[in-house]
């Protein structure tokens, strides 16, 4: 069974789903099924991280490039807030990980903001200037800060 998993994941998955539905325990590739189920959870964690990166990148650009604010940035911020809330609602087990993932996402968002702007890296703080509550608050629109 593990050989099929390595050669043809789709066929393996369909056979495993069928065996699970029939409750045929002796046909289950237990180790690989467990790995695939864990990967579903990792996928949700990765989606949370990615959405935080997008939200934080646009919040940073909102603050440090006020002259370039656009409806597109505003829409992106609003959409990420809605989609993040929906993701947490659909996956309440992610709730305890939010602060940690939000913190990790800032480092990537900072690099993205540096890469997407003409501003010096030092412009963007090393530590996250936003709390998770602020970033998720639909009424929070940070003011521009003086750049170095």
Rosetta constraint file for C-alpha pairs under 8 A:
AtomPair CA 1 CA 5 HARMONIC 6.47 0.50
AtomPair CA 1 CA 12 HARMONIC 7.60 0.50
AtomPair CA 1 CA 29 HARMONIC 6.13 0.50
AtomPair CA 2 CA 6 HARMONIC 6.43 0.50
AtomPair CA 2 CA 29 HARMONIC 6.73 0.50
AtomPair CA 2 CA 32 HARMONIC 7.28 0.50
AtomPair CA 3 CA 7 HARMONIC 6.28 0.50
AtomPair CA 4 CA 8 HARMONIC 5.54 0.50
AtomPair CA 4 CA 9 HARMONIC 6.89 0.50
AtomPair CA 4 CA 11 HARMONIC 7.70 0.50
AtomPair CA 4 CA 12 HARMONIC 5.89 0.50
AtomPair CA 5 CA 9 HARMONIC 4.82 0.50
AtomPair CA 5 CA 12 HARMONIC 5.35 0.50
AtomPair CA 5 CA 13 HARMONIC 7.80 0.50
AtomPair CA 5 CA 32 HARMONIC 7.70 0.50
AtomPair CA 8 CA 12 HARMONIC 6.21 0.50
AtomPair CA 9 CA 13 HARMONIC 5.94 0.50
AtomPair CA 10 CA 14 HARMONIC 6.30 0.50
AtomPair CA 11 CA 15 HARMONIC 6.18 0.50
AtomPair CA 12 CA 16 HARMONIC 6.07 0.50
AtomPair CA 13 CA 17 HARMONIC 6.05 0.50
AtomPair CA 14 CA 18 HARMONIC 6.19 0.50
AtomPair CA 15 CA 19 HARMONIC 6.13 0.50
AtomPair CA 16 CA 20 HARMONIC 6.05 0.50
AtomPair CA 16 CA 27 HARMONIC 7.53 0.50
AtomPair CA 16 CA 28 HARMONIC 6.09 0.50
AtomPair CA 16 CA 29 HARMONIC 7.30 0.50
AtomPair CA 16 CA 33 HARMONIC 7.72 0.50
AtomPair CA 17 CA 21 HARMONIC 6.18 0.50
AtomPair CA 18 CA 22 HARMONIC 6.23 0.50
AtomPair CA 19 CA 23 HARMONIC 5.90 0.50
AtomPair CA 19 CA 24 HARMONIC 5.14 0.50
AtomPair CA 19 CA 25 HARMONIC 7.29 0.50
AtomPair CA 19 CA 27 HARMONIC 6.16 0.50
AtomPair CA 19 CA 28 HARMONIC 6.50 0.50
AtomPair CA 20 CA 24 HARMONIC 6.18 0.50
AtomPair CA 20 CA 25 HARMONIC 7.27 0.50
AtomPair CA 20 CA 28 HARMONIC 7.17 0.50
AtomPair CA 24 CA 28 HARMONIC 7.03 0.50
AtomPair CA 28 CA 33 HARMONIC 7.61 0.50
AtomPair CA 29 CA 33 HARMONIC 6.00 0.50
AtomPair CA 30 CA 34 HARMONIC 6.05 0.50
AtomPair CA 31 CA 35 HARMONIC 6.26 0.50
AtomPair CA 32 CA 36 HARMONIC 6.13 0.50
AtomPair CA 33 CA 37 HARMONIC 6.21 0.50
AtomPair CA 34 CA 38 HARMONIC 6.20 0.50
AtomPair CA 35 CA 39 HARMONIC 6.21 0.50
AtomPair CA 36 CA 40 HARMONIC 6.53 0.50
AtomPair CA 37 CA 41 HARMONIC 6.92 0.50
AtomPair CA 38 CA 42 HARMONIC 6.36 0.50
AtomPair CA 39 CA 43 HARMONIC 6.00 0.50
AtomPair CA 40 CA 44 HARMONIC 6.57 0.50
AtomPair CA 41 CA 45 HARMONIC 6.40 0.50
AtomPair CA 42 CA 46 HARMONIC 6.03 0.50
AtomPair CA 43 CA 47 HARMONIC 6.14 0.50
AtomPair CA 44 CA 48 HARMONIC 6.29 0.50
AtomPair CA 44 CA 91 HARMONIC 7.92 0.50
AtomPair CA 45 CA 49 HARMONIC 6.26 0.50
AtomPair CA 45 CA 94 HARMONIC 7.15 0.50
AtomPair CA 46 CA 50 HARMONIC 6.07 0.50
AtomPair CA 47 CA 51 HARMONIC 6.11 0.50
AtomPair CA 48 CA 52 HARMONIC 6.21 0.50
AtomPair CA 48 CA 84 HARMONIC 6.82 0.50
AtomPair CA 48 CA 87 HARMONIC 7.35 0.50
AtomPair CA 48 CA 101 HARMONIC 7.48 0.50
AtomPair CA 49 CA 53 HARMONIC 6.25 0.50
AtomPair CA 49 CA 101 HARMONIC 5.81 0.50
AtomPair CA 49 CA 102 HARMONIC 6.83 0.50
AtomPair CA 49 CA 104 HARMONIC 7.80 0.50
AtomPair CA 49 CA 105 HARMONIC 5.79 0.50
AtomPair CA 50 CA 54 HARMONIC 6.40 0.50
AtomPair CA 50 CA 105 HARMONIC 7.36 0.50
AtomPair CA 51 CA 55 HARMONIC 6.16 0.50
AtomPair CA 51 CA 80 HARMONIC 6.14 0.50
AtomPair CA 51 CA 84 HARMONIC 6.77 0.50
AtomPair CA 52 CA 56 HARMONIC 5.92 0.50
AtomPair CA 52 CA 80 HARMONIC 7.63 0.50
AtomPair CA 52 CA 84 HARMONIC 7.84 0.50
AtomPair CA 52 CA 101 HARMONIC 7.99 0.50
AtomPair CA 52 CA 102 HARMONIC 6.13 0.50
AtomPair CA 52 CA 105 HARMONIC 5.94 0.50
AtomPair CA 52 CA 106 HARMONIC 7.73 0.50
AtomPair CA 53 CA 57 HARMONIC 5.92 0.50
AtomPair CA 53 CA 105 HARMONIC 5.06 0.50
AtomPair CA 53 CA 106 HARMONIC 6.41 0.50
AtomPair CA 53 CA 108 HARMONIC 6.41 0.50
AtomPair CA 53 CA 109 HARMONIC 4.83 0.50
AtomPair CA 54 CA 58 HARMONIC 6.30 0.50
AtomPair CA 54 CA 76 HARMONIC 7.86 0.50
AtomPair CA 54 CA 77 HARMONIC 7.92 0.50
AtomPair CA 54 CA 80 HARMONIC 7.32 0.50
AtomPair CA 54 CA 109 HARMONIC 6.88 0.50
AtomPair CA 55 CA 59 HARMONIC 6.19 0.50
AtomPair CA 55 CA 76 HARMONIC 7.21 0.50
AtomPair CA 55 CA 77 HARMONIC 5.46 0.50
AtomPair CA 55 CA 80 HARMONIC 5.86 0.50
AtomPair CA 55 CA 81 HARMONIC 7.41 0.50
AtomPair CA 55 CA 135 HARMONIC 7.60 0.50
AtomPair CA 56 CA 60 HARMONIC 6.04 0.50
AtomPair CA 56 CA 105 HARMONIC 7.79 0.50
AtomPair CA 56 CA 106 HARMONIC 6.48 0.50
AtomPair CA 56 CA 109 HARMONIC 5.71 0.50
AtomPair CA 56 CA 110 HARMONIC 7.88 0.50
AtomPair CA 56 CA 135 HARMONIC 7.48 0.50
AtomPair CA 57 CA 61 HARMONIC 6.28 0.50
AtomPair CA 57 CA 109 HARMONIC 4.64 0.50
AtomPair CA 57 CA 110 HARMONIC 6.51 0.50
AtomPair CA 57 CA 112 HARMONIC 6.35 0.50
AtomPair CA 57 CA 113 HARMONIC 5.41 0.50
AtomPair CA 58 CA 62 HARMONIC 5.90 0.50
AtomPair CA 58 CA 73 HARMONIC 6.09 0.50
AtomPair CA 58 CA 76 HARMONIC 7.34 0.50
AtomPair CA 58 CA 77 HARMONIC 6.47 0.50
AtomPair CA 58 CA 113 HARMONIC 7.67 0.50
AtomPair CA 59 CA 63 HARMONIC 6.25 0.50
AtomPair CA 59 CA 77 HARMONIC 7.18 0.50
AtomPair CA 59 CA 135 HARMONIC 7.87 0.50
AtomPair CA 59 CA 142 HARMONIC 7.58 0.50
AtomPair CA 60 CA 64 HARMONIC 6.05 0.50
AtomPair CA 60 CA 110 HARMONIC 7.54 0.50
AtomPair CA 60 CA 113 HARMONIC 6.69 0.50
AtomPair CA 60 CA 124 HARMONIC 7.53 0.50
AtomPair CA 61 CA 65 HARMONIC 5.28 0.50
AtomPair CA 61 CA 66 HARMONIC 7.44 0.50
AtomPair CA 61 CA 69 HARMONIC 7.84 0.50
AtomPair CA 61 CA 113 HARMONIC 6.38 0.50
AtomPair CA 61 CA 117 HARMONIC 7.75 0.50
AtomPair CA 62 CA 66 HARMONIC 5.59 0.50
AtomPair CA 62 CA 68 HARMONIC 7.87 0.50
AtomPair CA 62 CA 69 HARMONIC 5.99 0.50
AtomPair CA 62 CA 73 HARMONIC 7.49 0.50
AtomPair CA 62 CA 142 HARMONIC 7.40 0.50
AtomPair CA 62 CA 144 HARMONIC 7.23 0.50
AtomPair CA 63 CA 142 HARMONIC 6.10 0.50
AtomPair CA 63 CA 143 HARMONIC 5.85 0.50
AtomPair CA 63 CA 144 HARMONIC 4.36 0.50
AtomPair CA 63 CA 145 HARMONIC 6.02 0.50
AtomPair CA 64 CA 123 HARMONIC 7.68 0.50
AtomPair CA 64 CA 124 HARMONIC 7.82 0.50
AtomPair CA 64 CA 144 HARMONIC 5.87 0.50
AtomPair CA 64 CA 145 HARMONIC 5.99 0.50
AtomPair CA 64 CA 146 HARMONIC 7.38 0.50
AtomPair CA 64 CA 147 HARMONIC 6.71 0.50
AtomPair CA 65 CA 69 HARMONIC 6.80 0.50
AtomPair CA 65 CA 144 HARMONIC 7.39 0.50
AtomPair CA 66 CA 144 HARMONIC 5.86 0.50
AtomPair CA 69 CA 73 HARMONIC 6.54 0.50
AtomPair CA 69 CA 74 HARMONIC 7.70 0.50
AtomPair CA 70 CA 74 HARMONIC 6.38 0.50
AtomPair CA 71 CA 75 HARMONIC 5.93 0.50
AtomPair CA 72 CA 76 HARMONIC 6.07 0.50
AtomPair CA 73 CA 77 HARMONIC 6.21 0.50
AtomPair CA 74 CA 78 HARMONIC 6.21 0.50
AtomPair CA 75 CA 79 HARMONIC 5.94 0.50
AtomPair CA 76 CA 80 HARMONIC 6.03 0.50
AtomPair CA 77 CA 81 HARMONIC 6.26 0.50
AtomPair CA 78 CA 82 HARMONIC 6.36 0.50
AtomPair CA 78 CA 138 HARMONIC 6.97 0.50
AtomPair CA 79 CA 83 HARMONIC 5.99 0.50
AtomPair CA 80 CA 84 HARMONIC 5.77 0.50
AtomPair CA 81 CA 85 HARMONIC 6.19 0.50
AtomPair CA 81 CA 135 HARMONIC 7.81 0.50
AtomPair CA 81 CA 136 HARMONIC 5.54 0.50
AtomPair CA 81 CA 137 HARMONIC 7.72 0.50
AtomPair CA 81 CA 138 HARMONIC 7.18 0.50
AtomPair CA 82 CA 86 HARMONIC 6.21 0.50
AtomPair CA 83 CA 87 HARMONIC 6.05 0.50
AtomPair CA 84 CA 88 HARMONIC 6.23 0.50
AtomPair CA 85 CA 89 HARMONIC 6.09 0.50
AtomPair CA 86 CA 90 HARMONIC 6.10 0.50
AtomPair CA 87 CA 91 HARMONIC 6.01 0.50
AtomPair CA 88 CA 92 HARMONIC 5.36 0.50
AtomPair CA 88 CA 93 HARMONIC 7.89 0.50
AtomPair CA 88 CA 94 HARMONIC 6.30 0.50
AtomPair CA 88 CA 95 HARMONIC 6.48 0.50
AtomPair CA 91 CA 95 HARMONIC 7.81 0.50
AtomPair CA 94 CA 98 HARMONIC 6.42 0.50
AtomPair CA 97 CA 101 HARMONIC 6.09 0.50
AtomPair CA 98 CA 102 HARMONIC 5.84 0.50
AtomPair CA 99 CA 103 HARMONIC 6.09 0.50
AtomPair CA 99 CA 132 HARMONIC 6.96 0.50
AtomPair CA 100 CA 104 HARMONIC 6.29 0.50
AtomPair CA 101 CA 105 HARMONIC 5.99 0.50
AtomPair CA 102 CA 106 HARMONIC 6.45 0.50
AtomPair CA 102 CA 132 HARMONIC 6.97 0.50
AtomPair CA 103 CA 107 HARMONIC 7.37 0.50
AtomPair CA 103 CA 128 HARMONIC 7.20 0.50
AtomPair CA 104 CA 108 HARMONIC 7.31 0.50
AtomPair CA 105 CA 109 HARMONIC 6.08 0.50
AtomPair CA 106 CA 110 HARMONIC 5.93 0.50
AtomPair CA 106 CA 127 HARMONIC 7.81 0.50
AtomPair CA 106 CA 128 HARMONIC 6.08 0.50
AtomPair CA 107 CA 111 HARMONIC 6.53 0.50
AtomPair CA 107 CA 126 HARMONIC 7.79 0.50
AtomPair CA 108 CA 112 HARMONIC 6.17 0.50
AtomPair CA 109 CA 113 HARMONIC 6.05 0.50
AtomPair CA 110 CA 114 HARMONIC 6.20 0.50
AtomPair CA 110 CA 124 HARMONIC 6.64 0.50
AtomPair CA 110 CA 126 HARMONIC 7.93 0.50
AtomPair CA 111 CA 115 HARMONIC 6.16 0.50
AtomPair CA 112 CA 116 HARMONIC 6.02 0.50
AtomPair CA 113 CA 117 HARMONIC 6.06 0.50
AtomPair CA 114 CA 118 HARMONIC 7.29 0.50
AtomPair CA 114 CA 119 HARMONIC 6.42 0.50
AtomPair CA 114 CA 120 HARMONIC 6.88 0.50
AtomPair CA 114 CA 121 HARMONIC 5.59 0.50
AtomPair CA 114 CA 124 HARMONIC 7.65 0.50
AtomPair CA 119 CA 123 HARMONIC 6.53 0.50
AtomPair CA 120 CA 124 HARMONIC 7.89 0.50
AtomPair CA 122 CA 148 HARMONIC 7.59 0.50
AtomPair CA 123 CA 147 HARMONIC 5.76 0.50
AtomPair CA 123 CA 148 HARMONIC 5.95 0.50
AtomPair CA 125 CA 129 HARMONIC 7.00 0.50
AtomPair CA 130 CA 134 HARMONIC 6.09 0.50
AtomPair CA 130 CA 135 HARMONIC 6.18 0.50
AtomPair CA 131 CA 135 HARMONIC 6.20 0.50
AtomPair CA 132 CA 136 HARMONIC 6.17 0.50
AtomPair CA 133 CA 137 HARMONIC 6.01 0.50
AtomPair CA 134 CA 140 HARMONIC 5.96 0.50
AtomPair CA 135 CA 140 HARMONIC 6.96 0.50
AtomPair CA 136 CA 140 HARMONIC 7.83 0.50
